[in-house]
Amino acid sequence: MVCKRRTKAVVIAEKLSEDIKGGKYDVGGKLPSMRALMKRFGVSKGTVGNAYCMLENAGYIQKIIGFGTVAAHQRIGA
């Protein structure tokens, strides 16, 4: 039997993408800080950074220097 294990970063990215698609975050609305997500999921900064990187590459979020991370208008490319 093959058992695929998802990394913590994938689990976080999936949860946040579901929240974005479900309307929990308004378009352009700030997402939780890395520190808040580290505490919420009990993970390191690198793990949260990897999750945010996955979401950014998938078009769910945008990073705005000096402001934070926001939900994209829609999944870019969808």
Number of C-alpha atoms within 10 A of each C-alpha: 3 4 5 6 7 8 11 17 21 18 13 21 23 15 12 22 22 13 13 23 14 10 11 14 18 15 14 14 16 18 20 15 11 18 12 12 18 17 11 10 14 12 15 15 14 12 21 24 16 16 22 23 17 19 22 20 12 14 18 23 28 20 16 10 7 6 8 14 20 21 27 21 15 14 16 12 7 6
